[in-house]
Amino acid sequence: MNQKTSTTSGFTIIELIVVIAIIGVMASVIIVAVQPARMKARDVKRKTDMAQMGRLLYSSSCYVPNAGAGDYDLADLVPELTVKYPQYSQYTSYLPKDPKTGTESQTNYRYAYSADGHCVMYVNLENTKEPITLSLTAPTVGTGQGVLQATNEGPNGTNIYYQIGK
């Protein structure tokens, strides 16, 4: 008698489920481990954007907005900047925005100008472990450059801010 035994080569459903579960656990561990590095990278981008916009707004003295003293989002200032300084239109066409919470109409990069001619640019950071270098409780015009711990949380969910004041 001729008996044929059939053997199939493949994986059982249990083996596939176990492998998928292991891959899922590994992926979640990697995502959790990478999150602090992503926050720090976004904070570095915020500081770089602030330095670039600072060169434009602080070229010789503080920029005076058409509406005068006040606190503005950078998106509100770009249209008037391109009218006043057409030579800078190539730079203002790229409007930086907060990498986590910024949009085209609300960048979350702020500029404040006071009637006495002082100004400050500031942004809310994500990294709560950022070393505090200024003893302020809010971004303040004319107080220099550094990191401060404010009393209120910003759009990124922390009370840590970076400012460049003049």
N, CA and C atoms as an extended XYZ file, in Angstrom:
498
Properties=species:S:1:pos:R:3:atomname:S:1:resname:S:1:resid:I:1 pbc="F F F"
N         0.809       -1.159        0.000 N   MET     1
C         0.000        0.000        0.000 CA  MET     1
C         0.870        1.245        0.000 C   MET     1
N         0.405        2.123       -0.752 N   ASN     2
C         1.087        3.402       -0.883 CA  ASN     2
C         0.369        4.433       -0.022 C   ASN     2
N         1.040        4.896        0.989 N   GLN     3
C         0.447        5.939        1.808 CA  GLN     3
C         1.213        7.229        1.582 C   GLN     3
N         0.449        8.236        1.290 N   LYS     4
C         1.044        9.555        1.129 CA  LYS     4
C         0.761       10.362        2.386 C   LYS     4
N         1.784       10.896        2.928 N   THR     5
C         1.584       11.783        4.066 CA  THR     5
C         1.742       13.212        3.569 C   THR     5
N         0.812       13.981        3.926 N   SER     6
C         0.903       15.366        3.471 CA  SER     6
C         1.451       16.223        4.606 C   SER     6
N         2.489       16.909        4.298 N   THR     7
C         3.052       17.848        5.266 CA  THR     7
C         2.974       19.236        4.642 C   THR     7
N         2.556       20.130        5.432 N   THR     8
C         2.495       21.503        4.947 CA  THR     8
C         3.566       22.300        5.676 C   THR     8
N         4.188       23.120        4.905 N   SER     9
C         5.173       23.993        5.546 CA  SER     9
C         4.550       25.373        5.648 C   SER     9
N         4.598       25.945        6.827 N   GLY    10
C         4.007       27.253        7.065 CA  GLY    10
C         3.937       27.512        8.548 C   GLY    10
N         3.312       28.605        8.872 N   PHE    11
C         3.201       28.992       10.273 CA  PHE    11
C         1.764       28.830       10.720 C   PHE    11
N         1.619       28.493       11.975 N   THR    12
C         0.264       28.407       12.518 CA  THR    12
C        -0.201       29.817       12.890 C   THR    12
N        -1.471       29.941       13.077 N   ILE    13
C        -2.037       31.245       13.427 CA  ILE    13
C        -1.499       31.727       14.776 C   ILE    13
N        -1.262       30.830       15.694 N   ILE    14
C        -0.726       31.189       17.012 CA  ILE    14
C         0.684       31.759       16.857 C   ILE    14
N         1.506       31.143       16.027 N   GLU    15
C         2.867       31.646       15.816 CA  GLU    15
C         2.835       33.052       15.213 C   GLU    15
N         1.954       33.286       14.267 N   LEU    16
C         1.843       34.609       13.664 CA  LEU    16
C         1.388       35.661       14.672 C   LEU    16
N         0.427       35.317       15.506 N   ILE    17
C        -0.058       36.257       16.520 CA  ILE    17
C         1.051       36.589       17.515 C   ILE    17
N         1.817       35.621       17.915 N   VAL    18
C         2.916       35.862       18.863 CA  VAL    18
C         3.957       36.794       18.244 C   VAL    18
N         4.299       36.565       16.992 N   VAL    19
C         5.290       37.412       16.324 CA  VAL    19
C         4.765       38.846       16.196 C   VAL    19
N         3.508       39.000       15.821 N   ILE    20
C         2.925       40.338       15.691 CA  ILE    20
C         2.909       41.041       17.048 C   ILE    20
N         2.588       40.321       18.113 N   ALA    21
C         2.578       40.913       19.458 CA  ALA    21
C         3.972       41.364       19.870 C   ALA    21
N         4.973       40.562       19.578 N   ILE    22
C         6.359       40.928       19.919 CA  ILE    22
C         6.780       42.185       19.151 C   ILE    22
N         6.445       42.245       17.881 N   ILE    23
C         6.783       43.433       17.075 CA  ILE    23
C         6.063       44.662       17.627 C   ILE    23
N         4.818       44.529       18.033 N   GLY    24
C         4.069       45.649       18.606 CA  GLY    24
C         4.691       46.157       19.890 C   GLY    24
N         5.107       45.256       20.759 N   VAL    25
C         5.752       45.660       22.009 CA  VAL    25
C         7.066       46.369       21.723 C   VAL    25
N         7.852       45.844       20.799 N   MET    26
C         9.130       46.477       20.457 CA  MET    26
C         8.911       47.870       19.864 C   MET    26
N         7.922       48.018       19.014 N   ALA    27
C         7.638       49.317       18.407 CA  ALA    27
C         7.222       50.335       19.459 C   ALA    27
N         6.386       49.938       20.407 N   SER    28
C         5.961       50.886       21.442 CA  SER    28
C         7.122       51.287       22.340 C   SER    28
N         8.034       50.366       22.642 N   VAL    29
C         9.209       50.700       23.454 CA  VAL    29
C        10.099       51.695       22.710 C   VAL    29
N        10.271       51.504       21.427 N   ILE    30
C        11.110       52.416       20.636 CA  ILE    30
C        10.475       53.798       20.561 C   ILE    30
N         9.172       53.866       20.358 N   ILE    31
C         8.488       55.163       20.264 CA  ILE    31
C         8.623       55.927       21.581 C   ILE    31
N         8.450       55.259       22.698 N   VAL    32
C         8.579       55.903       24.001 CA  VAL    32
C        10.017       56.373       24.232 C   VAL    32
N        10.992       55.592       23.805 N   ALA    33
C        12.397       55.951       24.010 CA  ALA    33
C        12.822       57.135       23.140 C   ALA    33
N        12.213       57.301       21.979 N   VAL    34
C        12.610       58.352       21.043 CA  VAL    34
C        11.912       59.684       21.329 C   VAL    34
N        10.815       59.675       22.065 N   GLN    35
C        10.027       60.892       22.292 CA  GLN    35
C        10.839       62.038       22.903 C   GLN    35
N        11.655       61.841       23.940 N   PRO    36
C        12.432       62.972       24.476 CA  PRO    36
C        13.387       63.575       23.443 C   PRO    36
N        13.950       62.761       22.603 N   ALA    37
C        14.848       63.281       21.560 CA  ALA    37
C        14.062       64.119       20.551 C   ALA    37
N        12.854       63.720       20.239 N   ARG    38
C        12.021       64.500       19.316 CA  ARG    38
C        11.657       65.848       19.924 C   ARG    38
N        11.350       65.877       21.227 N   MET    39
C        11.027       67.140       21.898 CA  MET    39
C        12.228       68.080       21.862 C   MET    39
N        13.415       67.551       22.156 N   LYS    40
C        14.620       68.390       22.145 CA  LYS    40
C        14.902       68.906       20.742 C   LYS    40
N        14.691       68.066       19.736 N   ALA    41
C        14.930       68.497       18.352 CA  ALA    41
C        13.969       69.617       17.959 C   ALA    41
N        12.706       69.517       18.373 N   ARG    42
C        11.759       70.593       18.070 CA  ARG    42
C        12.144       71.882       18.788 C   ARG    42
N        12.659       71.775       20.029 N   ASP    43
C        13.106       72.974       20.749 CA  ASP    43
C        14.303       73.623       20.061 C   ASP    43
N        15.213       72.816       19.535 N   VAL    44
C        16.356       73.367       18.797 CA  VAL    44
C        15.860       74.103       17.558 C   VAL    44
N        14.879       73.534       16.869 N   LYS    45
C        14.319       74.205       15.690 CA  LYS    45
C        13.674       75.531       16.088 C   LYS    45
N        12.958       75.552       17.198 N   ARG    46
C        12.331       76.797       17.665 CA  ARG    46
C        13.383       77.882       17.902 C   ARG    46
N        14.468       77.522       18.573 N   LYS    47
C        15.529       78.496       18.869 CA  LYS    47
C        16.198       78.988       17.580 C   LYS    47
N        16.404       78.102       16.630 N   THR    48
C        17.004       78.496       15.349 CA  THR    48
C        16.073       79.436       14.591 C   THR    48
N        14.791       79.109       14.556 N   ASP    49
C        13.815       79.980       13.901 CA  ASP    49
C        13.791       81.359       14.549 C   ASP    49
N        13.858       81.391       15.878 N   MET    50
C        13.859       82.671       16.583 CA  MET    50
C        15.081       83.501       16.202 C   MET    50
N        16.231       82.861       16.098 N   ALA    51
C        17.453       83.594       15.727 CA  ALA    51
C        17.328       84.168       14.317 C   ALA    51
N        16.771       83.390       13.388 N   GLN    52
C        16.619       83.876       12.012 CA  GLN    52
C        15.636       85.029       11.937 C   GLN    52
N        14.500       84.911       12.602 N   MET    53
C        13.526       86.001       12.583 CA  MET    53
C        14.059       87.206       13.359 C   MET    53
N        14.855       86.960       14.381 N   GLY    54
C        15.449       88.055       15.143 CA  GLY    54
C        16.356       88.918       14.282 C   GLY    54
N        17.080       88.298       13.356 N   ARG    55
C        17.936       89.069       12.452 CA  ARG    55
C        17.103       90.046       11.623 C   ARG    55
N        15.929       89.628       11.232 N   LEU    56
C        15.055       90.480       10.431 CA  LEU    56
C        14.403       91.570       11.290 C   LEU    56
N        13.864       91.188       12.435 N   LEU    57
C        13.123       92.141       13.252 CA  LEU    57
C        14.019       93.058       14.090 C   LEU    57
N        15.238       92.631       14.354 N   TYR    58
C        16.151       93.423       15.179 CA  TYR    58
C        17.316       93.980       14.373 C   TYR    58
N        17.172       94.165       13.090 N   SER    59
C        18.302       94.543       12.236 CA  SER    59
C        19.086       95.733       12.801 C   SER    59
N        18.440       96.783       13.217 N   SER    60
C        19.166       97.896       13.841 CA  SER    60
C        18.526       98.260       15.179 C   SER    60
N        17.236       98.256       15.214 N   SER    61
C        16.512       98.488       16.463 CA  SER    61
C        15.250       97.639       16.406 C   SER    61
N        14.438       97.745       17.406 N   CYS    62
C        13.210       96.947       17.428 CA  CYS    62
C        12.276       97.373       16.296 C   CYS    62
N        11.636       96.400       15.682 N   TYR    63
C        10.643       96.680       14.648 CA  TYR    63
C         9.391       97.251       15.316 C   TYR    63
N         8.858       98.328       14.760 N   VAL    64
C         7.653       98.961       15.296 CA  VAL    64
C         6.462       98.549       14.420 C   VAL    64
N         5.572       97.710       14.937 N   PRO    65
C         4.398       97.292       14.160 CA  PRO    65
C         3.484       98.478       13.849 C   PRO    65
N         2.728       98.369       12.772 N   ASN    66
C         1.792       99.439       12.388 CA  ASN    66
C         0.798       99.753       13.501 C   ASN    66
N         0.373       98.743       14.234 N   ALA    67
C        -0.612       98.945       15.297 CA  ALA    67
C         0.022       99.467       16.586 C   ALA    67
N         1.341       99.592       16.612 N   GLY    68
C         2.016      100.122       17.796 CA  GLY    68
C         2.330       99.056       18.823 C   GLY    68
N         2.415       99.483       20.075 N   ALA    69
C         2.775       98.576       21.159 CA  ALA    69
C         1.752       97.459       21.288 C   ALA    69
N         2.257       96.269       21.618 N   GLY    70
C         1.375       95.125       21.786 CA  GLY    70
C         2.123       93.818       21.642 C   GLY    70
N         1.381       92.736       21.724 N   ASP    71
C         1.920       91.386       21.608 CA  ASP    71
C         1.316       90.758       20.353 C   ASP    71
N         2.170       90.294       19.443 N   TYR    72
C         1.718       89.829       18.133 CA  TYR    72
C         2.240       88.422       17.839 C   TYR    72
N         1.474       87.686       17.065 N   ASP    73
C         1.983       86.462       16.462 CA  ASP    73
C         2.756       86.876       15.217 C   ASP    73
N         3.836       86.164       14.891 N   LEU    74
C         4.635       86.546       13.721 CA  LEU    74
C         3.819       86.531       12.435 C   LEU    74
N         2.803       85.674       12.363 N   ALA    75
C         1.961       85.630       11.162 CA  ALA    75
C         1.251       86.958       10.937 C   ALA    75
N         0.978       87.699       12.010 N   ASP    76
C         0.315       89.000       11.888 CA  ASP    76
C         1.267       90.079       11.365 C   ASP    76
N         2.569       89.907       11.573 N   LEU    77
C         3.542       90.932       11.191 CA  LEU    77
C         4.096       90.775        9.779 C   LEU    77
N         4.086       89.576        9.241 N   VAL    78
C         4.713       89.333        7.943 CA  VAL    78
C         4.105       90.167        6.813 C   VAL    78
N         2.793       90.310        6.700 N   PRO    79
C         2.260       91.140        5.609 CA  PRO    79
C         2.778       92.580        5.636 C   PRO    79
N         2.842       93.189        6.816 N   GLU    80
C         3.334       94.564        6.873 CA  GLU    80
C         4.844       94.635        6.677 C   GLU    80
N         5.570       93.592        7.068 N   LEU    81
C         7.022       93.569        6.832 CA  LEU    81
C         7.350       93.559        5.340 C   LEU    81
N         6.598       92.774        4.581 N   THR    82
C         6.870       92.698        3.141 CA  THR    82
C         6.532       94.002        2.433 C   THR    82
N         5.581       94.762        2.957 N   VAL    83
C         5.249       96.066        2.379 CA  VAL    83
C         6.324       97.096        2.739 C   VAL    83
N         6.722       97.127        4.011 N   LYS    84
C         7.711       98.105        4.464 CA  LYS    84
C         9.116       97.823        3.942 C   LYS    84
N         9.457       96.546        3.852 N   TYR    85
C        10.814       96.151        3.448 CA  TYR    85
C        10.746       95.128        2.314 C   TYR    85
N        10.515       95.578        1.077 N   PRO    86
C        10.379       94.633       -0.037 CA  PRO    86
C        11.637       93.790       -0.244 C   PRO    86
N        12.805       94.304        0.142 N   GLN    87
C        14.036       93.540       -0.033 CA  GLN    87
C        14.045       92.280        0.835 C   GLN    87
N        13.218       92.222        1.867 N   TYR    88
C        13.152       91.058        2.735 CA  TYR    88
C        12.036       90.091        2.346 C   TYR    88
N        11.332       90.370        1.261 N   SER    89
C        10.185       89.524        0.904 CA  SER    89
C        10.591       88.079        0.658 C   SER    89
N        11.808       87.854        0.186 N   GLN    90
C        12.241       86.475       -0.038 CA  GLN    90
C        12.375       85.719        1.283 C   GLN    90
N        12.695       86.428        2.370 N   TYR    91
C        12.824       85.775        3.665 CA  TYR    91
C        11.484       85.597        4.343 C   TYR    91
N        10.590       86.547        4.160 N   THR    92
C         9.299       86.457        4.829 CA  THR    92
C         8.346       85.495        4.122 C   THR    92
N         8.688       85.064        2.912 N   SER    93
C         7.829       84.077        2.252 CA  SER    93
C         7.897       82.734        2.986 C   SER    93
N         9.023       82.480        3.645 N   TYR    94
C         9.112       81.293        4.494 CA  TYR    94
C         8.830       81.744        5.921 C   TYR    94
N         7.632       81.530        6.363 N   LEU    95
C         7.255       81.924        7.710 CA  LEU    95
C         7.435       80.723        8.635 C   LEU    95
N         8.377       80.809        9.567 N   PRO    96
C         8.548       79.672       10.482 CA  PRO    96
C         7.341       79.545       11.388 C   PRO    96
N         7.038       78.329       11.776 N   LYS    97
C         5.942       78.095       12.705 CA  LYS    97
C         6.358       77.023       13.689 C   LYS    97
N         5.738       77.021       14.825 N   ASP    98
C         6.055       76.049       15.854 CA  ASP    98
C         5.886       74.643       15.284 C   ASP    98
N         6.910       73.780       15.425 N   PRO    99
C         6.827       72.450       14.808 CA  PRO    99
C         5.749       71.546       15.393 C   PRO    99
N         5.238       71.860       16.565 N   LYS   100
C         4.203       71.013       17.164 CA  LYS   100
C         2.816       71.634       17.050 C   LYS   100
N         2.691       72.929       17.328 N   THR   101
C         1.367       73.536       17.422 CA  THR   101
C         1.116       74.662       16.425 C   THR   101
N         2.117       75.021       15.630 N   GLY   102
C         1.958       76.141       14.711 CA  GLY   102
C         1.149       75.794       13.474 C   GLY   102
N         0.444       76.809       12.942 N   THR   103
C        -0.295       76.675       11.690 CA  THR   103
C         0.087       77.849       10.795 C   THR   103
N        -0.470       77.906        9.609 N   GLU   104
C        -0.178       79.015        8.703 CA  GLU   104
C        -0.685       80.347        9.256 C   GLU   104
N        -1.801       80.313        9.970 N   SER   105
C        -2.373       81.559       10.482 CA  SER   105
C        -1.967       81.864       11.926 C   SER   105
N        -1.465       80.886       12.649 N   GLN   106
C        -1.040       81.072       14.043 CA  GLN   106
C         0.275       80.323       14.235 C   GLN   106
N         1.402       81.046       14.144 N   THR   107
C         2.713       80.393       14.204 CA  THR   107
C         3.116       79.994       15.617 C   THR   107
N         2.578       80.655       16.622 N   ASN   108
C         2.953       80.496       18.030 CA  ASN   108
C         4.372       80.967       18.318 C   ASN   108
N         4.949       81.746       17.408 N   TYR   109
C         6.149       82.522       17.676 CA  TYR   109
C         5.645       83.939       17.926 C   TYR   109
N         5.995       84.505       19.049 N   ARG   110
C         5.411       85.779       19.477 CA  ARG   110
C         6.440       86.909       19.436 C   ARG   110
N         5.945       88.125       19.197 N   TYR   111
C         6.750       89.344       19.198 CA  TYR   111
C         5.988       90.393       19.977 C   TYR   111
N         6.622       90.961       20.997 N   ALA   112
C         5.995       92.012       21.789 CA  ALA   112
C         6.828       93.277       21.675 C   ALA   112
N         6.138       94.392       21.518 N   TYR   113
C         6.795       95.699       21.407 CA  TYR   113
C         6.169       96.632       22.425 C   TYR   113
N         7.017       97.371       23.140 N   SER   114
C         6.497       98.322       24.127 CA  SER   114
C         6.652       99.746       23.615 C   SER   114
N         5.867      100.645       24.150 N   ALA   115
C         5.867      102.042       23.710 CA  ALA   115
C         7.205      102.730       23.955 C   ALA   115
N         8.016      102.196       24.882 N   ASP   116
C         9.310      102.820       25.161 CA  ASP   116
C        10.421      102.327       24.226 C   ASP   116
N        10.056      101.567       23.192 N   GLY   117
C        11.016      101.155       22.175 CA  GLY   117
C        11.722       99.833       22.417 C   GLY   117
N        11.325       99.075       23.424 N   HIS   118
C        11.918       97.766       23.687 CA  HIS   118
C        11.026       96.673       23.090 C   HIS   118
N        11.630       95.516       22.843 N   CYS   119
C        10.878       94.420       22.237 CA  CYS   119
C        11.415       93.076       22.724 C   CYS   119
N        10.647       92.033       22.448 N   VAL   120
C        11.041       90.676       22.783 CA  VAL   120
C        10.352       89.716       21.811 C   VAL   120
N        11.104       88.699       21.398 N   MET   121
C        10.531       87.575       20.655 CA  MET   121
C        10.589       86.382       21.587 C   MET   121
N         9.525       85.565       21.594 N   TYR   122
C         9.540       84.422       22.495 CA  TYR   122
C         8.721       83.273       21.928 C   TYR   122
N         9.025       82.080       22.446 N   VAL   123
C         8.348       80.863       22.013 CA  VAL   123
C         8.265       79.913       23.207 C   VAL   123
N         7.214       79.124       23.248 N   ASN   124
C         7.013       78.118       24.295 CA  ASN   124
C         7.780       76.852       23.927 C   ASN   124
N         8.616       76.356       24.842 N   LEU   125
C         9.395       75.135       24.610 CA  LEU   125
C         8.657       73.919       25.160 C   LEU   125
N         9.082       72.729       24.735 N   GLU   126
C         8.471       71.485       25.210 CA  GLU   126
C         9.255       70.833       26.341 C   GLU   126
N        10.571       70.960       26.306 N   ASN   127
C        11.432       70.258       27.242 CA  ASN   127
C        11.373       70.933       28.611 C   ASN   127
N        10.774       70.269       29.585 N   THR   128
C        10.657       70.845       30.926 CA  THR   128
C        11.979       70.791       31.685 C   THR   128
N        12.953       70.075       31.153 N   LYS   129
C        14.262       69.987       31.811 CA  LYS   129
C        15.260       71.005       31.248 C   LYS   129
N        14.782       71.918       30.421 N   GLU   130
C        15.641       72.971       29.857 CA  GLU   130
C        16.178       73.826       31.009 C   GLU   130
N        17.490       74.072       31.051 N   PRO   131
C        18.045       74.892       32.140 CA  PRO   131
C        17.505       76.332       32.098 C   PRO   131
N        17.013       76.812       33.203 N   ILE   132
C        16.461       78.164       33.323 CA  ILE   132
C        17.624       79.145       33.489 C   ILE   132
N        17.683       80.154       32.611 N   THR   133
C        18.777       81.128       32.660 CA  THR   133
C        18.304       82.539       33.001 C   THR   133
N        17.001       82.767       32.999 N   LEU   134
C        16.454       84.086       33.343 CA  LEU   134
C        15.516       83.954       34.533 C   LEU   134
N        15.574       84.896       35.436 N   SER   135
C        14.696       84.843       36.615 CA  SER   135
C        13.461       85.706       36.375 C   SER   135
N        12.697       85.344       35.360 N   LEU   136
C        11.459       86.046       35.010 CA  LEU   136
C        10.292       85.089       35.141 C   LEU   136
N         9.083       85.626       35.288 N   THR   137
C         7.898       84.774       35.342 CA  THR   137
C         7.023       84.927       34.106 C   THR   137
N         7.505       85.700       33.134 N   ALA   138
C         6.813       85.867       31.848 CA  ALA   138
C         7.810       86.483       30.870 C   ALA   138
N         7.643       86.227       29.561 N   PRO   139
C         8.507       86.916       28.590 CA  PRO   139
C         8.345       88.427       28.755 C   PRO   139
N         9.471       89.130       28.821 N   THR   140
C         9.459       90.552       29.149 CA  THR   140
C        10.331       91.328       28.176 C   THR   140
N         9.804       92.446       27.671 N   VAL   141
C        10.566       93.272       26.739 CA  VAL   141
C        11.799       93.846       27.409 C   VAL   141
N        12.881       93.945       26.636 N   GLY   142
C        14.101       94.580       27.097 CA  GLY   142
C        14.880       93.826       28.148 C   GLY   142
N        14.693       92.520       28.287 N   THR   143
C        15.355       91.782       29.370 CA  THR   143
C        16.369       90.751       28.906 C   THR   143
N        16.745       90.744       27.664 N   GLY   144
C        17.809       89.850       27.213 CA  GLY   144
C        17.336       88.520       26.671 C   GLY   144
N        18.305       87.634       26.497 N   GLN   145
C        18.071       86.351       25.850 CA  GLN   145
C        18.247       85.220       26.848 C   GLN   145
N        17.365       84.216       26.777 N   GLY   146
C        17.496       83.057       27.639 CA  GLY   146
C        16.205       82.300       27.811 C   GLY   146
N        16.239       81.359       28.747 N   VAL   147
C        15.102       80.489       29.039 CA  VAL   147
C        14.517       80.905       30.382 C   VAL   147
N        13.191       80.975       30.446 N   LEU   148
C        12.528       81.367       31.683 CA  LEU   148
C        11.390       80.419       31.996 C   LEU   148
N        11.023       80.384       33.261 N   GLN   149
C         9.879       79.580       33.697 CA  GLN   149
C         8.751       80.537       34.054 C   GLN   149
N         7.701       80.515       33.251 N   ALA   150
C         6.574       81.425       33.438 CA  ALA   150
C         5.555       80.834       34.399 C   ALA   150
N         4.592       81.645       34.781 N   THR   151
C         3.532       81.170       35.675 CA  THR   151
C         2.431       80.450       34.906 C   THR   151
N         2.306       80.727       33.604 N   ASN   152
C         1.250       80.108       32.792 CA  ASN   152
C         1.834       79.179       31.752 C   ASN   152
N         1.081       78.132       31.421 N   GLU   153
C         1.473       77.215       30.356 CA  GLU   153
C         1.227       77.845       28.997 C   GLU   153
N         2.059       77.464       28.027 N   GLY   154
C         1.902       77.943       26.666 CA  GLY   154
C         1.238       76.907       25.781 C   GLY   154
N         1.235       77.136       24.471 N   PRO   155
C         0.555       76.228       23.542 CA  PRO   155
C         1.155       74.825       23.491 C   PRO   155
N         2.408       74.660       23.916 N   ASN   156
C         3.033       73.334       23.893 CA  ASN   156
C         2.878       72.577       25.210 C   ASN   156
N         2.097       73.128       26.141 N   GLY   157
C         1.780       72.417       27.366 CA  GLY   157
C         2.794       72.559       28.491 C   GLY   157
N         3.779       73.442       28.357 N   THR   158
C         4.732       73.674       29.442 CA  THR   158
C         4.738       75.159       29.794 C   THR   158
N         5.400       75.483       30.882 N   ASN   159
C         5.558       76.890       31.260 CA  ASN   159
C         7.003       77.358       31.029 C   ASN   159
N         7.722       76.684       30.141 N   ILE   160
C         9.107       77.021       29.809 CA  ILE   160
C         9.120       77.806       28.494 C   ILE   160
N         9.768       78.964       28.499 N   TYR   161
C         9.820       79.830       27.325 CA  TYR   161
C        11.265       80.191       27.002 C   TYR   161
N        11.509       80.425       25.726 N   TYR   162
C        12.786       80.962       25.259 CA  TYR   162
C        12.502       82.341       24.706 C   TYR   162
N        13.309       83.341       25.080 N   GLN   163
C        13.073       84.686       24.602 CA  GLN   163
C        14.376       85.321       24.146 C   GLN   163
N        14.228       86.266       23.208 N   ILE   164
C        15.312       87.140       22.779 CA  ILE   164
C        14.768       88.550       22.916 C   ILE   164
N        15.244       89.275       23.917 N   GLY   165
C        14.737       90.611       24.192 CA  GLY   165
C        15.753       91.680       23.857 C   GLY   165
N        15.248       92.851       23.528 N   LYS   166
C        16.111       93.970       23.183 CA  LYS   166
C        15.534       95.242       23.771 C   LYS   166
